[in-house]
Amino acid sequence: MTHSAAITSHKRSTYRKSRSRKGRPYISKATRMTSLPIHLTELAAHLLPTSELYEQALRSSDALDESEVALFNGDPPYVLAPHDEADSEAEASYTLKMVDVASGRRARLEMAYQEEVGTRADTFDSPSGFRQFIEQELMKELNDWEGLAEALGTYTASRRHVAMAHVQLEWRARRVSYLFNLALEVREGDE
């Protein structure tokens, strides 16, 4: 193992320990998740916006032009538009509005995702099959959240890009929290 690989391994270990409740891995010996990182649960609990823009984006994709917000669907880095670098009150105000619209849009998409997961329960032959599906989804989403959280630790970009990346991180945290709680419910019903 090279020196830089050892440092990277140590950083990952330190990062994971700092995010767990007990400083141990999130998975028990039976490969069942026992807790979520504190930072994740704090992000998942952030209050949602209450603005009219948020409400409109939550209600329908037709209510607002979401084309610019859709540019931020994935993980950073994002493509930089020329006006993204402006550091003015107008830019800061526009960014806050974009965060509200993105949050409303993500809330709408998350409700659809949760509905889809609920309908998937009926497609499995046994409760244990659905439990395994939920636990696999949970592990995938948690890994995605951890990767994004780690990347944002060193992410430098325009204020808008950083704000939109944090929206992405918060909604990932909400999804992980939803799947974690669902996995607990399914596990209790399965035992």
PETA-V524474 format. One record per backbone hydrogen bond with DSSP energy under -0.5 kcal/mol. NH is the residue of the N-H (numbers start at 1). CO is the residue of the C=O. Records with the same first field share a line. If there is no record, write none. Layout:
BEGIN
NH: CO + CO
END
This chain:
BEGIN
6: 2
7: 3
8: 4
9: 5
10: 6
11: 7
12: 8
13: 9
14: 10
15: 11
16: 12
17: 13
18: 14
19: 15 + 16
20: 16 + 17
28: 32
31: 28
34: 26
35: 26
38: 19
41: 37
42: 38
43: 39
44: 40
45: 41
46: 43
55: 51
56: 52
57: 53
58: 54
59: 55
60: 56
63: 60
66: 64
70: 66
71: 67 + 68
72: 69
73: 70
81: 79
84: 81
85: 82
86: 83
88: 86
92: 88
93: 89
94: 90
95: 91
96: 92
97: 93
98: 94
99: 95
100: 96
101: 97
102: 98
103: 99
104: 100
105: 101
106: 102
107: 103
108: 104
109: 105
110: 106
111: 107
112: 108
113: 109
114: 110
115: 111
116: 112
117: 113
118: 114
119: 115
120: 116
121: 117 + 118
122: 119
123: 120
124: 121
129: 126
130: 126
131: 127
132: 128
133: 129
134: 130
135: 131
136: 132
137: 133
138: 134
139: 135
140: 136
141: 137
142: 138
143: 139
144: 140
145: 141
146: 142
147: 143
148: 144
149: 145
150: 146
151: 147
152: 148
153: 149 + 150
154: 151
162: 158
163: 159
164: 160
165: 161
166: 162
167: 163
168: 164
169: 165
170: 166
171: 167
172: 168
173: 169
174: 170
175: 171
176: 172
177: 173
178: 174
179: 175
180: 176
181: 177
182: 178
183: 179
184: 180
185: 181
186: 182
187: 183
188: 184
189: 185
190: 186
191: 187
END
